[in-house]
Amino acid sequence: MIIGDNVVWKVGELAELTGVTVRTLRYYDQIGLLSPSCYSDSGYRLYDETDLSYLQQILSLKDLGLSLEEIKTILSDKSYDPAKAVSLQIDRLKENIRIQQKLLKELQNVSGLMKMKEPLTVGNFTELFGMMKKSHEKYFTGRKTNMENHLDRLEDFLVKVPSPKEE
């Protein structure tokens, strides 16, 4: 949709364009993380290119394992540099690719030995298990960090809430 000289998208169109669900976009609006630039006369949310760029930054930071609250804080900071977040995401992706390529190489090696009916050595299995473990550790380390952050925030909240004995 074009309004004036600007291209804008309704929430469903932006969802289809970016792969983010309509529900997620509405939630981001509800919590004040990503509000549309304007609304149509009929009340439809309308997003422009600035909103699209902002959504990309949100998704980049989310991919780095940050919570929505942390993302909101970071993006509201005047010293925030979007190029740095993209650079971090690129570095993380390169490392993941490197690990996956090593795992692929080990799996191909084991597959080749199996096809030739060659016996697999303890070393073959050790290499393969090591690469599989490293691949899974990357995933679970990110999940663990995210969970620890949630628990820290919960602890901070609980410390602030007076216990029934204190009231």
C-alpha positions as CSV (number, residue, x, y, z in Angstrom):
1,M,0.0,0.0,0.0
2,I,1.3,3.5,-0.8
3,I,0.3,6.6,1.1
4,G,1.8,9.8,-0.2
5,D,5.3,8.9,-1.2
6,N,5.7,6.2,1.4
7,V,5.2,2.5,1.2
8,V,3.3,1.1,4.2
9,W,2.2,-2.3,5.1
10,K,-0.8,-3.5,7.1
11,V,0.0,-5.9,10.0
12,G,-0.8,-9.0,7.9
13,E,1.3,-7.7,5.0
14,L,4.3,-7.1,7.2
15,A,3.8,-10.5,8.8
16,E,3.9,-12.1,5.4
17,L,6.9,-10.0,4.3
18,T,9.0,-10.8,7.4
19,G,7.8,-14.2,8.5
20,V,6.8,-12.8,11.9
21,T,3.3,-13.7,13.0
22,V,0.5,-11.1,13.2
23,R,0.1,-12.1,16.8
24,T,3.7,-11.3,17.5
25,L,3.5,-7.9,15.8
26,R,0.4,-7.1,17.8
27,Y,2.1,-8.2,21.0
28,Y,5.1,-6.0,20.2
29,D,2.7,-3.1,19.7
30,Q,0.9,-3.9,23.0
31,I,4.2,-3.9,25.0
32,G,5.5,-0.8,23.3
33,L,8.4,-2.5,21.6
34,L,7.3,-1.9,18.0
35,S,4.4,0.4,17.4
36,P,3.2,1.2,13.9
37,S,4.1,4.6,12.4
38,C,0.5,5.3,11.8
39,Y,-3.0,3.9,11.6
40,S,-5.4,4.0,8.6
41,D,-8.7,5.8,8.8
42,S,-10.2,2.4,9.5
43,G,-7.9,1.8,12.4
44,Y,-5.5,-0.7,10.7
45,R,-1.9,-0.6,11.9
46,L,0.4,0.7,9.2
47,Y,4.1,0.1,9.2
48,D,6.7,1.9,7.1
49,E,10.3,1.2,6.1
50,T,11.5,2.7,9.4
51,D,9.4,0.2,11.3
52,L,10.7,-2.6,9.0
53,S,14.3,-1.6,9.9
54,Y,13.4,-1.5,13.6
55,L,11.8,-4.9,13.4
56,Q,15.0,-6.3,11.9
57,Q,17.0,-4.9,14.8
58,I,14.5,-6.5,17.3
59,L,14.9,-9.9,15.6
60,S,18.7,-9.6,15.5
61,L,18.9,-8.9,19.2
62,K,16.3,-11.6,19.9
63,D,18.5,-14.0,17.9
64,L,21.4,-13.1,20.2
65,G,19.3,-14.5,23.1
66,L,18.1,-11.2,24.6
67,S,14.7,-11.0,26.2
68,L,12.1,-8.5,24.8
69,E,12.5,-6.3,27.9
70,E,16.3,-6.2,27.4
71,I,15.8,-5.4,23.7
72,K,13.4,-2.6,24.6
73,T,16.0,-1.1,26.9
74,I,18.8,-1.5,24.4
75,L,16.9,0.1,21.6
76,S,15.8,3.0,23.7
77,D,19.4,3.8,24.5
78,K,20.7,6.7,22.4
79,S,24.2,5.2,22.2
80,Y,22.8,2.0,20.6
81,D,24.6,1.1,17.3
82,P,22.5,-1.2,15.1
83,A,25.6,-2.1,13.0
84,K,27.2,-3.6,16.1
85,A,24.2,-5.9,16.7
86,V,24.3,-7.0,13.1
87,S,28.0,-7.6,13.4
88,L,27.5,-9.7,16.5
89,Q,24.8,-11.7,14.8
90,I,27.2,-12.3,11.8
91,D,30.0,-13.5,14.1
92,R,27.6,-15.8,15.9
93,L,26.3,-17.2,12.7
94,K,29.8,-17.8,11.3
95,E,30.8,-19.7,14.5
96,N,27.6,-21.9,14.2
97,I,28.4,-22.6,10.6
98,R,32.0,-23.5,11.4
99,I,30.8,-26.0,14.1
100,Q,28.1,-27.4,11.8
101,Q,30.7,-27.9,9.0
102,K,33.0,-29.8,11.3
103,L,30.1,-32.0,12.4
104,L,29.1,-32.6,8.8
105,K,32.7,-33.6,8.0
106,E,32.8,-36.1,10.8
107,L,29.4,-37.6,9.9
108,Q,30.6,-37.9,6.2
109,N,33.8,-39.6,7.4
110,V,31.8,-42.1,9.6
111,S,29.3,-42.7,6.7
112,G,32.2,-43.4,4.3
113,L,33.8,-45.9,6.7
114,M,30.4,-47.6,7.2
115,K,29.8,-47.9,3.4
116,M,33.2,-49.4,2.9
117,K,32.5,-51.8,5.7
118,E,35.5,-50.5,7.5
119,P,35.6,-50.9,11.3
120,L,35.0,-47.7,13.2
121,T,37.6,-46.9,15.8
122,V,37.1,-45.4,19.2
123,G,38.8,-42.3,17.7
124,N,36.1,-42.0,15.0
125,F,33.3,-42.2,17.6
126,T,35.2,-39.8,19.9
127,E,35.5,-37.2,17.2
128,L,31.9,-37.6,16.2
129,F,30.6,-37.4,19.7
130,G,32.8,-34.4,20.4
131,M,31.4,-32.5,17.4
132,M,27.8,-33.5,18.2
133,K,28.3,-32.3,21.8
134,K,29.8,-29.0,20.7
135,S,26.9,-28.5,18.3
136,H,24.3,-29.2,21.0
137,E,26.2,-27.1,23.6
138,K,25.9,-24.0,21.5
139,Y,22.1,-24.4,21.5
140,F,21.8,-25.3,25.2
141,T,24.3,-22.6,26.3
142,G,22.0,-20.0,24.7
143,R,18.9,-21.5,26.3
144,K,20.7,-21.7,29.7
145,T,21.8,-18.0,29.5
146,N,18.3,-17.0,28.6
147,M,16.8,-19.0,31.5
148,E,19.4,-17.5,33.9
149,N,18.4,-14.0,32.8
150,H,14.7,-14.8,33.4
151,L,15.5,-16.2,36.9
152,D,17.6,-13.2,37.8
153,R,14.8,-10.9,36.8
154,L,12.3,-13.0,38.8
155,E,14.6,-12.9,41.8
156,D,14.9,-9.1,41.5
157,F,11.1,-8.9,41.4
158,L,10.6,-11.2,44.4
159,V,13.2,-9.2,46.4
160,K,11.1,-6.0,45.8
161,V,7.8,-7.6,46.7
162,P,7.3,-7.5,50.5
163,S,6.6,-10.9,52.1
164,P,3.3,-11.3,54.0
165,K,5.2,-11.1,57.3
166,E,6.5,-7.6,56.5
167,E,3.1,-6.1,55.8
